[in-house]
């Protein structure tokens, strides 16, 4: 007969939950990517010929990211597909970017914002219609 461990039992954990892994375990305790600053809507694409098998230090999550990035996919979608926190995905993508396995295409930034007077004129013109 097996003895039950002393102390309270975890009612929130059942056999269907699977292994519980803390996010800092996946990233090795890192909270910021080593390379790159990934916008939520930036597109990630696996580089042609990217083979994560040639990088034995990569975790399964890294390999899944490369596989999912076979076609352009946003950082937010990657986090949703892997069911990982966005910060964790950014750290993992930094590893992949540094290893040359993926490329990241940031959305264009607006360097020019229209003058307030132009916006007011457009609003007035729309009201006149």
LINCOR-V259105 format. One record per residue. N is the residue number from 1. RES is the residue in one small letter. SS is DSSP state (hx for helix, st for strand, lp for the rest). Layout:
n->[N N]
res->[RES RES]
ss->[SS SS]
This chain:
n->[1 2 3 4 5 6 7 8 9 10 11 12 13 14 15 16 17 18 19 20 21 22 23 24 25 26 27 28 29 30 31 32 33 34 35 36 37 38 39 40 41 42 43 44 45 46 47 48 49 50 51 52 53 54 55 56 57 58 59 60 61 62 63 64 65 66 67 68 69 70 71 72 73 74 75 76 77 78 79 80 81 82 83 84 85 86 87 88 89 90 91 92 93 94 95 96 97 98 99 100 101 102 103 104 105 106 107 108 109 110 111 112 113 114 115 116 117 118 119 120 121 122 123 124 125 126 127 128 129]
res->[x x x x x x x x x x x x x x x x x x x x x x x x x x x x x x x x x x x x x x x x x x x x x x x x x x x x x x x x x x x x x x x x x x x x x x x x x x x x x x x x x x x x x x x x x x x x x x x x x x x x x x x x x x x x x x x x x x x x x x x x x x x x x x x x x]
ss->[lp lp lp lp lp lp lp lp lp lp lp lp lp lp hx hx hx lp lp lp lp lp hx hx hx hx lp lp lp lp lp lp lp lp lp lp lp lp lp lp lp lp st st st st lp lp lp lp lp hx hx hx lp lp lp lp lp hx hx hx hx hx hx hx hx hx lp lp lp lp st st hx hx hx hx hx hx hx hx lp lp lp hx hx hx hx hx hx hx hx hx hx hx hx hx lp lp lp st st st st lp lp lp lp lp lp lp lp lp lp hx hx hx hx hx hx hx hx hx hx hx hx hx lp]
